[in-house]
Amino acid sequence: MAWKTNDAESLRSSDEQKRQKKIKLAIYITIFVVFQIIVITTMSLTVMKVKTPRFRLGNINVQSFESVLSTPSFDTKFTTQIKIKNSANWGSYKFNAANVTFQYQGTTVAEINIAKGKAGWLSTIKRNAEVTLSSTAITNSNLGTELSSGVLTLNSVGRLNGKVAIMFIMKKKKAANMNCTIAFDVAAKTLKSLQCK
């Protein structure tokens, strides 16, 4: 009888150990699955989330500014930087060639070309540009009034089309728009303000 009791106890003990192992295994699997869900959710909300890069003008250094109130007309030359800011994405931004147009009340007074390129992940690229503006294309405007007020306001607009590549596996199309307002001080022949949206 003692042998049978010991056998029954050892069987129960063995079954209890197996049950404990199965419970531990189930707990480990559950912890692993929950951890994976947390990692995937975090990745999709941060690293894998694609944001639109920013496309802006940098500092403007006026080299020359001439205006004639009687005509009315203006000619100006300045240097600036074109900034493509990809600092919010965990992947590079490859963009196509594009143009930046400088306008006075909707009339184009200058245009510069942007060569295609790539902004690395979490970074900003800057390209130097030289711009020459001329009012020869402007007709029927209140340019004379604006020049006599002492402030000449222009806009720069542009659009970059490209793709953000996240971790070499996912590519998403993103278009970055430039819309900057530039104000020149006519009397001082300097930049008064630069604001980009």
BAFIKOL-613039 format. One line per field, with one value per atom (N, C-alpha, C): residue number from 1; residue in one letter; atom name; x, y negated, z. Coordinates in steps of 0.001 Angstrom, whole numbers, plus 500000, padded with zeros to 6 digits. Last residue first. Example, Ala and Ser with C-alpha at 12.3 -4.5 7.8 and 13.67 -1.06 7.14 Angstrom:
2
num <- 2, 2, 2, 1, 1, 1
residuo <- S, S, S, A, A, A
atomo <- N, CA, C, N, CA, C
px <- 512850, 513670, 512900, 513190, 512300, 513200
py <- 502250, 501060, 499970, 505690, 504500, 503300
pz <- 507080, 507140, 507870, 507800, 507800, 507800
END
This chain:
197
num <- 197, 197, 197, 196, 196, 196, 195, 195, 195, 194, 194, 194, 193, 193, 193, 192, 192, 192, 191, 191, 191, 190, 190, 190, 189, 189, 189, 188, 188, 188, 187, 187, 187, 186, 186, 186, 185, 185, 185, 184, 184, 184, 183, 183, 183, 182, 182, 182, 181, 181, 181, 180, 180, 180, 179, 179, 179, 178, 178, 178, 177, 177, 177, 176, 176, 176, 175, 175, 175, 174, 174, 174, 173, 173, 173, 172, 172, 172, 171, 171, 171, 170, 170, 170, 169, 169, 169, 168, 168, 168, 167, 167, 167, 166, 166, 166, 165, 165, 165, 164, 164, 164, 163, 163, 163, 162, 162, 162, 161, 161, 161, 160, 160, 160, 159, 159, 159, 158, 158, 158, 157, 157, 157, 156, 156, 156, 155, 155, 155, 154, 154, 154, 153, 153, 153, 152, 152, 152, 151, 151, 151, 150, 150, 150, 149, 149, 149, 148, 148, 148, 147, 147, 147, 146, 146, 146, 145, 145, 145, 144, 144, 144, 143, 143, 143, 142, 142, 142, 141, 141, 141, 140, 140, 140, 139, 139, 139, 138, 138, 138, 137, 137, 137, 136, 136, 136, 135, 135, 135, 134, 134, 134, 133, 133, 133, 132, 132, 132, 131, 131, 131, 130, 130, 130, 129, 129, 129, 128, 128, 128, 127, 127, 127, 126, 126, 126, 125, 125, 125, 124, 124, 124, 123, 123, 123, 122, 122, 122, 121, 121, 121, 120, 120, 120, 119, 119, 119, 118, 118, 118, 117, 117, 117, 116, 116, 116, 115, 115, 115, 114, 114, 114, 113, 113, 113, 112, 112, 112, 111, 111, 111, 110, 110, 110, 109, 109, 109, 108, 108, 108, 107, 107, 107, 106, 106, 106, 105, 105, 105, 104, 104, 104, 103, 103, 103, 102, 102, 102, 101, 101, 101, 100, 100, 100, 99, 99, 99, 98, 98, 98, 97, 97, 97, 96, 96, 96, 95, 95, 95, 94, 94, 94, 93, 93, 93, 92, 92, 92, 91, 91, 91, 90, 90, 90, 89, 89, 89, 88, 88, 88, 87, 87, 87, 86, 86, 86, 85, 85, 85, 84, 84, 84, 83, 83, 83, 82, 82, 82, 81, 81, 81, 80, 80, 80, 79, 79, 79, 78, 78, 78, 77, 77, 77, 76, 76, 76, 75, 75, 75, 74, 74, 74, 73, 73, 73, 72, 72, 72, 71, 71, 71, 70, 70, 70, 69, 69, 69, 68, 68, 68, 67, 67, 67, 66, 66, 66, 65, 65, 65, 64, 64, 64, 63, 63, 63, 62, 62, 62, 61, 61, 61, 60, 60, 60, 59, 59, 59, 58, 58, 58, 57, 57, 57, 56, 56, 56, 55, 55, 55, 54, 54, 54, 53, 53, 53, 52, 52, 52, 51, 51, 51, 50, 50, 50, 49, 49, 49, 48, 48, 48, 47, 47, 47, 46, 46, 46, 45, 45, 45, 44, 44, 44, 43, 43, 43, 42, 42, 42, 41, 41, 41, 40, 40, 40, 39, 39, 39, 38, 38, 38, 37, 37, 37, 36, 36, 36, 35, 35, 35, 34, 34, 34, 33, 33, 33, 32, 32, 32, 31, 31, 31, 30, 30, 30, 29, 29, 29, 28, 28, 28, 27, 27, 27, 26, 26, 26, 25, 25, 25, 24, 24, 24, 23, 23, 23, 22, 22, 22, 21, 21, 21, 20, 20, 20, 19, 19, 19, 18, 18, 18, 17, 17, 17, 16, 16, 16, 15, 15, 15, 14, 14, 14, 13, 13, 13, 12, 12, 12, 11, 11, 11, 10, 10, 10, 9, 9, 9, 8, 8, 8, 7, 7, 7, 6, 6, 6, 5, 5, 5, 4, 4, 4, 3, 3, 3, 2, 2, 2, 1, 1, 1
residuo <- K, K, K, C, C, C, Q, Q, Q, L, L, L, S, S, S, K, K, K, L, L, L, T, T, T, K, K, K, A, A, A, A, A, A, V, V, V, D, D, D, F, F, F, A, A, A, I, I, I, T, T, T, C, C, C, N, N, N, M, M, M, N, N, N, A, A, A, A, A, A, K, K, K, K, K, K, K, K, K, K, K, K, M, M, M, I, I, I, F, F, F, M, M, M, I, I, I, A, A, A, V, V, V, K, K, K, G, G, G, N, N, N, L, L, L, R, R, R, G, G, G, V, V, V, S, S, S, N, N, N, L, L, L, T, T, T, L, L, L, V, V, V, G, G, G, S, S, S, S, S, S, L, L, L, E, E, E, T, T, T, G, G, G, L, L, L, N, N, N, S, S, S, N, N, N, T, T, T, I, I, I, A, A, A, T, T, T, S, S, S, S, S, S, L, L, L, T, T, T, V, V, V, E, E, E, A, A, A, N, N, N, R, R, R, K, K, K, I, I, I, T, T, T, S, S, S, L, L, L, W, W, W, G, G, G, A, A, A, K, K, K, G, G, G, K, K, K, A, A, A, I, I, I, N, N, N, I, I, I, E, E, E, A, A, A, V, V, V, T, T, T, T, T, T, G, G, G, Q, Q, Q, Y, Y, Y, Q, Q, Q, F, F, F, T, T, T, V, V, V, N, N, N, A, A, A, A, A, A, N, N, N, F, F, F, K, K, K, Y, Y, Y, S, S, S, G, G, G, W, W, W, N, N, N, A, A, A, S, S, S, N, N, N, K, K, K, I, I, I, K, K, K, I, I, I, Q, Q, Q, T, T, T, T, T, T, F, F, F, K, K, K, T, T, T, D, D, D, F, F, F, S, S, S, P, P, P, T, T, T, S, S, S, L, L, L, V, V, V, S, S, S, E, E, E, F, F, F, S, S, S, Q, Q, Q, V, V, V, N, N, N, I, I, I, N, N, N, G, G, G, L, L, L, R, R, R, F, F, F, R, R, R, P, P, P, T, T, T, K, K, K, V, V, V, K, K, K, M, M, M, V, V, V, T, T, T, L, L, L, S, S, S, M, M, M, T, T, T, T, T, T, I, I, I, V, V, V, I, I, I, I, I, I, Q, Q, Q, F, F, F, V, V, V, V, V, V, F, F, F, I, I, I, T, T, T, I, I, I, Y, Y, Y, I, I, I, A, A, A, L, L, L, K, K, K, I, I, I, K, K, K, K, K, K, Q, Q, Q, R, R, R, K, K, K, Q, Q, Q, E, E, E, D, D, D, S, S, S, S, S, S, R, R, R, L, L, L, S, S, S, E, E, E, A, A, A, D, D, D, N, N, N, T, T, T, K, K, K, W, W, W, A, A, A, M, M, M
atomo <- N, CA, C, N, CA, C, N, CA, C, N, CA, C, N, CA, C, N, CA, C, N, CA, C, N, CA, C, N, CA, C, N, CA, C, N, CA, C, N, CA, C, N, CA, C, N, CA, C, N, CA, C, N, CA, C, N, CA, C, N, CA, C, N, CA, C, N, CA, C, N, CA, C, N, CA, C, N, CA, C, N, CA, C, N, CA, C, N, CA, C, N, CA, C, N, CA, C, N, CA, C, N, CA, C, N, CA, C, N, CA, C, N, CA, C, N, CA, C, N, CA, C, N, CA, C, N, CA, C, N, CA, C, N, CA, C, N, CA, C, N, CA, C, N, CA, C, N, CA, C, N, CA, C, N, CA, C, N, CA, C, N, CA, C, N, CA, C, N, CA, C, N, CA, C, N, CA, C, N, CA, C, N, CA, C, N, CA, C, N, CA, C, N, CA, C, N, CA, C, N, CA, C, N, CA, C, N, CA, C, N, CA, C, N, CA, C, N, CA, C, N, CA, C, N, CA, C, N, CA, C, N, CA, C, N, CA, C, N, CA, C, N, CA, C, N, CA, C, N, CA, C, N, CA, C, N, CA, C, N, CA, C, N, CA, C, N, CA, C, N, CA, C, N, CA, C, N, CA, C, N, CA, C, N, CA, C, N, CA, C, N, CA, C, N, CA, C, N, CA, C, N, CA, C, N, CA, C, N, CA, C, N, CA, C, N, CA, C, N, CA, C, N, CA, C, N, CA, C, N, CA, C, N, CA, C, N, CA, C, N, CA, C, N, CA, C, N, CA, C, N, CA, C, N, CA, C, N, CA, C, N, CA, C, N, CA, C, N, CA, C, N, CA, C, N, CA, C, N, CA, C, N, CA, C, N, CA, C, N, CA, C, N, CA, C, N, CA, C, N, CA, C, N, CA, C, N, CA, C, N, CA, C, N, CA, C, N, CA, C, N, CA, C, N, CA, C, N, CA, C, N, CA, C, N, CA, C, N, CA, C, N, CA, C, N, CA, C, N, CA, C, N, CA, C, N, CA, C, N, CA, C, N, CA, C, N, CA, C, N, CA, C, N, CA, C, N, CA, C, N, CA, C, N, CA, C, N, CA, C, N, CA, C, N, CA, C, N, CA, C, N, CA, C, N, CA, C, N, CA, C, N, CA, C, N, CA, C, N, CA, C, N, CA, C, N, CA, C, N, CA, C, N, CA, C, N, CA, C, N, CA, C, N, CA, C, N, CA, C, N, CA, C, N, CA, C, N, CA, C, N, CA, C, N, CA, C, N, CA, C, N, CA, C, N, CA, C, N, CA, C, N, CA, C, N, CA, C, N, CA, C, N, CA, C, N, CA, C, N, CA, C, N, CA, C, N, CA, C, N, CA, C, N, CA, C, N, CA, C, N, CA, C, N, CA, C, N, CA, C, N, CA, C, N, CA, C, N, CA, C, N, CA, C, N, CA, C, N, CA, C, N, CA, C, N, CA, C, N, CA, C, N, CA, C, N, CA, C, N, CA, C, N, CA, C, N, CA, C, N, CA, C, N, CA, C, N, CA, C
px <- 505585, 504520, 504877, 508051, 507667, 506602, 509206, 508319, 507892, 511410, 511226, 510375, 511990, 511491, 511378, 513797, 513037, 512537, 516924, 515793, 515118, 517660, 517981, 516723, 517527, 517991, 518448, 516433, 517682, 518310, 514163, 515118, 516467, 512852, 513262, 514332, 513163, 513127, 513716, 511221, 512457, 512194, 509924, 509715, 511066, 508539, 509788, 509466, 507030, 506789, 508058, 506781, 507469, 507108, 506128, 505323, 505907, 506672, 507276, 506300, 505816, 505510, 506249, 506483, 506789, 506578, 504919, 505184, 505379, 505643, 505405, 505787, 505041, 505153, 504807, 506947, 505697, 505922, 508133, 508303, 506948, 509753, 508516, 508818, 512319, 511251, 509969, 514325, 514586, 513456, 513315, 514015, 514156, 511410, 511562, 512157, 511758, 512018, 512305, 509656, 510384, 510517, 509836, 509422, 510302, 508556, 509533, 508948, 508424, 507777, 508842, 508176, 509090, 508276, 507313, 506798, 507821, 507077, 507684, 507085, 507375, 506569, 507296, 507730, 508450, 507626, 506667, 506422, 507343, 507313, 507318, 506984, 506995, 506675, 506583, 508724, 508378, 508189, 508197, 508329, 507856, 507723, 509003, 509224, 505715, 505429, 506697, 506734, 506712, 506381, 506334, 507699, 507728, 503524, 504255, 505684, 502953, 502429, 503217, 504189, 504625, 504192, 502682, 504090, 504601, 500077, 500299, 501734, 499978, 499990, 500145, 500356, 499081, 499040, 503019, 502200, 500929, 506167, 505027, 504326, 508473, 507240, 505996, 510498, 510135, 508828, 511589, 510168, 509684, 513710, 513504, 512008, 516176, 514772, 514702, 518252, 518181, 516738, 519858, 518589, 518694, 521646, 521765, 520547, 521862, 521246, 521464, 522919, 523082, 522480, 521061, 521684, 521742, 521039, 520979, 521710, 519152, 520174, 519946, 518824, 518427, 519537, 517662, 518650, 518028, 516504, 516692, 517717, 518023, 517077, 517498, 518975, 519106, 518111, 517640, 517878, 517880, 518728, 518267, 518639, 517695, 518656, 518023, 517552, 517062, 518134, 518007, 518362, 517831, 515963, 516468, 516756, 516183, 516006, 516631, 514303, 515550, 515234, 513004, 512799, 514166, 511252, 512480, 512116, 508782, 509887, 511243, 505477, 506817, 507891, 502737, 503567, 504968, 501509, 501155, 501960, 502773, 501319, 500913, 505670, 505123, 503652, 507569, 506454, 506168, 509724, 509579, 508559, 509750, 509336, 509170, 511762, 511241, 510977, 511353, 511606, 511104, 513023, 511878, 512311, 513718, 514088, 512831, 512545, 512792, 513230, 513980, 513080, 513529, 513988, 514510, 513504, 514693, 513700, 514367, 515273, 515714, 514568, 513891, 514191, 514560, 512448, 513486, 513771, 511722, 511545, 512749, 512203, 511151, 510962, 514020, 514446, 513393, 514309, 513732, 514007, 514194, 514317, 513553, 515872, 514959, 515173, 516382, 516486, 515426, 518346, 517141, 517318, 519586, 519736, 518363, 520705, 519886, 520233, 521578, 521898, 521022, 520216, 520527, 520923, 519335, 520117, 520440, 516809, 517556, 518254, 515059, 515980, 516733, 511966, 512993, 513833, 509830, 510537, 511510, 507210, 508025, 508685, 509200, 508930, 507640, 509503, 508804, 508411, 511031, 509634, 508856, 513170, 512872, 511380, 515690, 514281, 514123, 517952, 517717, 516232, 520167, 518735, 518571, 522451, 522125, 520613, 522554, 523800, 523594, 521153, 520950, 522302, 520716, 521737, 521633, 518539, 518693, 519707, 518408, 518787, 518972, 516237, 517055, 517344, 513025, 514168, 514920, 511936, 511950, 513135, 510173, 510852, 510792, 509997, 509773, 510703, 508324, 509515, 509175, 505643, 506023, 507264, 506284, 505857, 506358, 505336, 506000, 505414, 506053, 505147, 505887, 507909, 507274, 506312, 508681, 509662, 508993, 505913, 507077, 507941, 503889, 503522, 504687, 505201, 504257, 503874, 506729, 507392, 506444, 504677, 505611, 506305, 503546, 502741, 503636, 505731, 505158, 504338, 506094, 507185, 506625, 503589, 504065, 505144, 503623, 502565, 502985, 505818, 505863, 504814, 504785, 505991, 506086, 502687, 502388, 503566, 504226, 503248, 502918, 505711, 506403, 505463, 503642, 504540, 505241, 502634, 501783, 502628, 504847, 504330, 503482, 505033, 506146, 505672, 502552, 502861, 503980, 502880, 501784, 502039, 505017, 505189, 504123, 503766, 504926, 505133, 501831, 501406, 502539, 503495, 502584, 502119, 504729, 505559, 504699, 502503, 503243, 504094, 501894, 500913, 501586, 504192, 503865, 502894, 503911, 505082, 504814, 501552, 501573, 502750, 502410, 501352, 501341, 504261, 504713, 503686, 502543, 503638, 504148, 500992, 500352, 501407, 503005, 502261, 501602, 503757, 504757, 504087, 501374, 501885, 502901, 501229, 500139, 500606, 503567, 503408, 502350, 502929, 504086, 503987, 500729, 500557, 501694, 501966, 500905, 500687, 503735, 504264, 503229, 501963, 502855, 503407, 500825, 500000, 500864
py <- 419558, 420364, 421827, 417146, 418323, 419106, 413884, 414787, 415921, 411351, 412587, 413525, 407776, 408998, 410141, 405985, 405568, 406797, 405734, 406615, 406117, 402473, 403690, 404543, 399787, 400777, 402073, 397759, 398327, 399338, 397295, 396219, 396776, 399826, 399131, 398082, 402787, 401375, 400591, 405551, 404764, 403334, 408633, 407178, 406482, 411623, 410879, 409388, 414580, 413167, 412396, 417884, 416897, 415485, 420961, 419743, 418718, 424143, 422920, 421778, 427528, 426241, 425093, 430849, 429754, 428426, 433913, 432657, 431559, 437354, 436145, 434926, 440810, 439547, 438384, 443213, 442468, 441140, 446466, 445166, 444483, 448839, 448129, 446773, 449812, 450738, 450023, 448213, 448882, 449810, 446699, 447968, 448831, 444842, 445212, 446610, 442295, 443740, 444064, 440007, 440298, 441813, 438423, 439578, 439699, 435387, 436435, 437555, 432076, 433387, 434447, 428828, 429960, 431244, 425670, 426973, 428054, 422150, 423308, 424588, 418596, 419818, 420933, 415541, 416633, 417898, 412148, 413515, 414469, 408792, 409837, 411177, 405362, 406721, 407677, 402554, 403356, 404804, 399562, 401012, 401715, 396890, 397249, 398732, 395759, 396073, 396493, 395677, 394404, 394625, 398360, 397842, 396543, 398391, 399231, 398738, 396617, 396347, 397117, 397996, 396651, 396298, 400367, 400425, 399068, 401185, 400015, 400028, 401947, 402290, 401013, 402315, 401997, 402435, 404728, 403692, 403488, 406202, 405690, 404574, 406963, 407672, 407120, 405441, 405172, 405845, 405603, 405268, 405086, 408234, 407080, 406857, 409839, 409469, 408230, 412501, 411164, 410876, 414511, 414115, 412689, 417357, 415936, 415545, 419761, 419288, 417788, 422737, 421308, 420935, 425024, 424731, 423225, 427312, 425895, 425711, 429856, 429462, 428003, 431418, 430301, 430045, 434574, 433555, 432468, 437136, 436216, 435123, 438566, 438668, 437780, 436235, 437424, 437425, 435223, 434768, 436009, 435134, 435963, 435307, 433841, 434207, 435051, 431695, 432817, 433224, 428122, 429438, 430544, 425489, 426342, 427705, 422284, 423736, 424433, 419270, 420024, 421521, 416278, 417713, 418383, 413134, 413947, 415401, 412083, 411144, 411850, 412770, 413333, 412308, 411454, 411377, 411862, 411461, 412505, 412504, 409274, 409298, 410264, 410443, 409201, 409174, 413411, 412704, 411378, 415981, 414750, 413877, 419484, 418284, 417123, 422203, 421249, 419966, 425486, 424052, 423302, 428732, 427831, 426391, 432233, 430854, 429979, 434285, 433996, 432543, 435788, 434868, 434627, 437996, 437772, 436910, 438121, 437508, 437219, 440913, 439852, 439361, 441261, 441785, 440631, 440354, 441369, 442057, 436836, 438179, 439077, 434281, 434991, 436433, 432953, 433320, 434068, 432004, 433341, 433869, 429092, 429615, 430931, 427326, 428467, 429226, 423982, 424997, 426071, 421946, 422765, 423883, 418788, 420245, 420879, 415965, 416610, 418088, 412728, 414146, 414691, 410371, 410842, 412315, 407449, 408686, 409097, 405595, 405965, 407304, 402938, 404025, 404338, 401351, 401734, 402867, 398533, 399788, 400098, 396465, 396936, 398277, 394125, 395092, 395882, 392621, 392026, 393053, 394207, 393935, 393425, 396777, 395478, 395245, 398563, 398313, 396910, 401128, 399858, 399736, 402845, 402537, 401163, 405552, 404256, 404093, 407536, 407050, 405702, 408712, 407827, 407325, 411836, 410773, 409939, 413744, 412989, 411877, 417028, 415611, 414993, 419247, 418913, 417417, 420451, 419581, 419336, 423944, 422540, 421779, 426689, 426093, 424575, 429634, 428190, 427620, 432818, 431980, 430498, 434308, 433521, 432686, 437474, 436080, 435354, 440710, 439861, 438454, 443005, 441919, 440945, 444803, 445088, 443986, 443661, 443886, 444033, 443302, 442405, 442595, 445140, 443785, 442801, 447473, 446913, 445485, 447909, 447684, 447013, 448340, 447228, 446885, 450691, 449464, 448238, 452443, 452131, 450845, 452485, 452061, 451637, 453485, 452169, 451630, 455987, 455023, 453612, 457140, 456917, 455898, 457264, 456477, 456144, 459090, 457725, 456799, 461350, 460787, 459338, 461758, 461522, 460855, 462263, 461113, 460750, 464646, 463457, 462194, 466327, 466047, 464776, 466383, 465863, 465489, 467580, 466233, 465599, 470080, 469205, 467764, 471021, 470846, 469902, 471159, 470276, 469981, 473114, 471777, 470773, 475278, 474764, 473351, 475626, 475289, 474691, 476359, 475141, 474671, 478789, 477708, 476361, 480238, 479988, 478816, 480269, 479623, 479284, 481763, 480392, 479613, 484199, 483462, 481987, 484813, 484670, 483879, 485027, 484057, 483769, 487188, 485894, 484778, 489092, 488757, 487390, 489148, 488722, 488370, 490101, 488785, 488262, 492623, 491666, 490245, 493780, 493625, 492574, 493770, 492997, 492749, 495523, 494151, 493261, 497863, 497248, 495793, 498367, 498122, 497399, 498853, 497694, 497337, 501205, 500000, 498738
pz <- 456569, 457166, 457077, 457323, 456547, 457296, 457044, 457759, 456845, 457491, 456719, 457574, 457256, 457916, 456931, 456043, 457226, 457990, 454502, 454816, 456088, 453097, 453849, 454003, 452427, 451435, 452108, 453835, 454368, 453412, 452194, 452497, 452948, 452108, 450876, 451155, 453571, 453960, 452791, 452487, 452383, 452861, 453461, 453446, 453442, 452392, 452554, 452486, 453302, 453023, 453378, 451961, 452791, 452350, 451631, 451511, 452489, 450315, 450826, 450609, 451080, 450451, 451128, 450263, 451185, 450464, 450052, 449349, 450383, 450098, 450875, 450042, 449968, 449250, 450170, 451643, 451613, 450921, 451979, 451337, 451255, 453974, 453707, 453082, 454198, 453820, 453425, 455233, 453946, 453502, 457371, 457624, 456356, 455248, 456660, 456753, 453067, 453178, 454636, 451601, 452840, 452937, 448455, 449254, 450490, 446872, 447145, 447970, 445760, 445759, 445985, 446912, 446729, 446774, 445821, 446240, 445899, 446637, 445981, 446528, 446865, 446927, 446185, 448435, 447759, 447967, 448017, 448484, 447746, 449252, 448221, 448858, 449865, 450315, 449139, 450842, 449666, 450126, 452494, 452663, 451396, 451988, 452597, 452807, 450578, 451989, 452731, 448039, 448783, 450256, 447331, 447445, 448258, 447270, 448233, 448422, 445203, 446550, 447602, 443081, 443459, 444867, 442932, 443307, 443783, 442419, 443293, 443820, 438878, 440300, 441119, 435995, 436655, 438119, 435911, 435266, 436083, 436084, 436856, 436086, 434841, 434452, 435146, 436066, 434669, 434244, 438582, 438490, 437056, 439619, 438752, 438576, 441631, 441409, 440523, 441961, 441369, 441019, 444362, 443730, 443215, 445062, 444750, 443931, 447685, 446440, 446309, 449312, 449072, 447730, 451123, 449826, 449636, 453705, 453345, 452021, 455359, 454376, 454002, 458481, 457629, 456629, 459964, 459596, 458706, 460362, 461482, 461175, 457485, 458594, 459749, 454811, 455656, 456805, 451857, 453228, 454108, 448532, 449653, 450969, 445292, 446329, 447420, 442398, 443215, 444220, 442639, 442089, 442995, 442141, 443217, 442601, 440592, 440497, 441699, 440962, 441082, 441065, 439666, 439890, 439998, 439939, 439883, 440133, 439764, 439565, 439567, 438893, 439127, 438805, 440592, 439382, 439710, 443089, 442121, 440840, 444400, 444195, 443071, 443265, 443811, 443429, 444029, 443406, 444106, 443216, 443995, 443275, 443348, 442618, 443582, 443063, 444037, 443263, 441686, 441538, 442754, 441676, 441849, 441603, 441507, 441189, 441271, 444279, 442870, 442694, 447242, 446553, 445116, 449871, 448519, 447773, 453117, 452231, 450897, 455364, 454457, 453580, 458687, 457361, 456448, 460864, 461053, 459728, 460882, 460316, 460568, 461626, 462375, 461899, 460022, 461383, 462194, 457516, 457664, 459074, 455809, 457166, 457289, 453659, 453610, 454914, 452816, 453864, 453654, 450955, 450852, 451870, 451815, 451884, 451719, 449859, 450884, 450930, 448667, 448838, 449968, 446259, 447611, 447588, 444576, 444512, 445946, 442851, 444056, 443853, 441564, 441242, 442529, 440732, 441700, 441112, 439863, 439583, 440716, 438450, 439578, 439234, 438254, 437175, 437384, 440574, 439433, 438383, 442318, 442639, 441438, 442004, 441396, 441575, 443815, 443502, 442938, 444542, 443843, 443566, 446389, 446324, 445697, 446914, 446310, 446255, 448851, 448245, 447569, 451796, 450642, 450148, 452854, 452910, 451638, 454721, 453475, 453706, 456126, 456221, 454846, 454284, 455440, 455462, 453401, 453102, 454398, 453523, 453923, 453323, 454174, 453032, 453224, 456141, 456018, 454957, 455567, 455775, 455591, 457242, 456063, 456375, 458803, 458850, 457611, 459526, 458538, 458599, 461977, 461606, 460695, 462859, 461570, 461112, 465359, 464284, 462923, 466614, 466615, 465375, 466260, 466671, 466629, 465590, 464619, 464969, 467928, 466626, 465643, 469786, 469962, 468649, 468693, 468841, 468970, 468895, 467575, 467637, 471713, 470814, 469459, 472575, 473029, 472090, 471324, 470987, 471385, 472629, 471174, 470740, 475251, 474971, 473477, 474822, 475281, 474993, 474112, 473166, 473539, 476502, 475229, 474221, 478343, 478545, 477236, 477192, 477316, 477480, 477499, 476146, 476171, 480316, 479496, 478095, 480939, 481437, 480602, 479733, 479289, 479714, 481278, 479830, 479283, 483791, 483592, 482115, 483188, 483628, 483404, 482595, 481562, 481910, 485080, 483904, 482808, 486610, 486960, 485779, 485354, 485336, 485639, 486020, 484602, 484474, 488800, 488194, 486724, 489009, 489527, 488939, 487990, 487289, 487705, 490004, 488612, 487796, 492173, 492203, 490789, 491341, 491596, 491577, 491227, 489995, 490147, 493887, 492894, 491568, 494958, 495353, 494345, 493781, 493552, 493879, 494816, 493360, 493052, 497563, 497065, 495569, 497477, 497970, 497463, 496582, 495769, 496189, 498667, 497329, 496478, 500753, 500832, 499461, 500000, 500000, 500000
END
